[in-house]
């Protein structure tokens, strides 16, 4: 039985999903955890995951696609929270 690249991607996505769920649970417990997240880094991570989603779809790797969707949702949430905190800081400083 040979291991192919789809199996490796699926395994990696399962591990990413477990890690992301753990991060998400931590964020739910303490929303202040996000105050130190880098907004630009979060958006870049979200864009990279979006590219992976498109590629998984084009390669018909539906199991990997299924497991990467919660990861995308988490980073979209982090980016949205980071952007709202950025706006709050910007408005507090004034024009």
C-alpha positions in Angstrom: 0.0 0.0 0.0 1.6 3.2 -1.2 1.0 6.5 0.5 0.1 9.2 -2.0 0.1 13.0 -1.7 -3.6 13.2 -1.2 -3.3 11.0 2.0 -0.5 13.3 3.3 -2.6 16.4 2.7 -5.6 14.8 4.4 -3.5 13.9 7.4 -1.9 17.4 7.6 -5.4 19.0 7.4 -6.7 16.7 10.1 -3.8 17.8 12.4 -4.3 21.5 11.4 -8.1 21.2 12.1 -7.4 19.7 15.6 -4.9 22.6 16.3 -7.3 25.2 15.0 -10.2 23.9 17.2 -7.9 24.1 20.2 -7.0 27.7 19.3 -10.6 28.6 18.7 -11.7 27.2 22.1 -8.9 29.3 23.7 -10.2 32.4 21.9 -13.7 31.7 23.1 -12.5 31.4 26.7 -10.5 34.6 26.5 -11.2 37.1 23.7 -8.2 39.2 24.8 -6.0 36.5 23.3 -6.6 38.1 19.9 -5.3 41.5 20.9 -1.7 40.4 20.2 -2.4 38.7 16.9 -0.9 40.4 13.9 -3.6 41.6 11.5 -1.4 41.4 8.4 -0.2 37.9 9.3 -3.7 36.8 9.9 -4.9 38.1 6.5 -1.9 36.5 4.7 -2.6 33.2 6.4 -6.3 33.5 5.3 -5.3 34.2 1.7 -2.9 31.2 1.7 -5.6 29.0 3.0 -8.0 30.3 0.3 -5.5 29.4 -2.3 -5.3 25.9 -0.8 -9.1 25.6 -0.9 -9.1 26.5 -4.6 -6.4 23.9 -5.3 -8.0 21.2 -3.2 -11.3 21.8 -5.1 -9.5 21.7 -8.5 -7.8 18.5 -7.6 -11.0 17.0 -6.3 -9.5 16.4 -2.9 -12.8 16.7 -1.1 -11.7 15.3 2.2 -8.9 17.8 2.5 -11.3 20.5 1.4 -13.7 19.5 4.2 -11.1 19.6 6.9 -9.6 23.0 5.7 -12.9 24.8 5.9 -12.9 25.1 9.7 -9.4 26.4 9.5 -10.5 29.1 7.0 -13.4 30.0 9.3 -11.1 30.4 12.3 -8.6 32.7 10.4 -11.5 34.7 8.9 -12.7 35.2 12.5 -9.3 36.2 13.7 -8.8 38.6 10.8 -12.2 40.2 11.4 -11.5 40.6 15.1 -8.0 42.0 14.3 -9.5 44.5 11.8 -12.1 45.7 14.3 -9.3 46.2 17.0 -7.2 48.0 14.4 -10.1 50.4 13.7 -10.7 50.9 17.4 -7.1 51.9 18.0 -7.1 54.1 14.9 -10.2 55.9 16.1 -8.9 56.3 19.6 -5.8 58.1 18.3 -7.8 60.4 16.1 -7.1 61.5 12.5 
